[in-house]
Structures are given as C-alpha cells and as structure tokens.
C-alpha cells in the first residue's frame, strides 16, 4: 500500500507541475495575441485544467501498468 501512495503522490506532483507549465506557456503566448488580458487568462486557465486532467490520468495509467507488470506477473 505504501508504494501505491507514493506513486499517487508522484503522479499528483508531476501533474501539477505540468499544469503550471501549461498555464505559463499558454498565457505567455495568448498574451501577445489578445488585447484583453482577461481572455488570455481564461484561456490559459482552461489549458491548465485540461493539462492537469490529462497528465493525471495518463501518469496514473502508466504507473498502474508498471505496477501490474512488475509485481503481479506470473512466472
């Protein structure tokens, strides 16, 4: 159970990091294209939320596959 919690924490941390980076990149890019800063901020927040969801599930699935193959493989 300890390894599962550790992998969940790693997944959460990496997903948050990816989300922050997605926000920063998107906001910086849309800041140049939109005159209204609120629209750029809204678009960047939407991108950050989507990035968080995608990375959380993708990393979770990856770790689930790794755990399955490493610990539950029959010899």
C-alpha positions, 0 to 999 in steps of 0.5 A: 500500500505504501508504494501505491501512495507514493506513486499517487503522490508522484503522479499528483506532483508531476501533474501539477507541475505540468499544469503550471507549465501549461498555464505559463506557456499558454498565457505567455503566448495568448498574451501577445495575441489578445488585447484583453488580458482577461481572455488570455487568462481564461484561456490559459486557465482552461489549458491548465485544467485540461493539462492537469486532467490529462497528465493525471490520468495518463501518469496514473495509467502508466504507473498502474501498468508498471505496477501490474507488470512488475509485481503481479506477473506470473512466472 
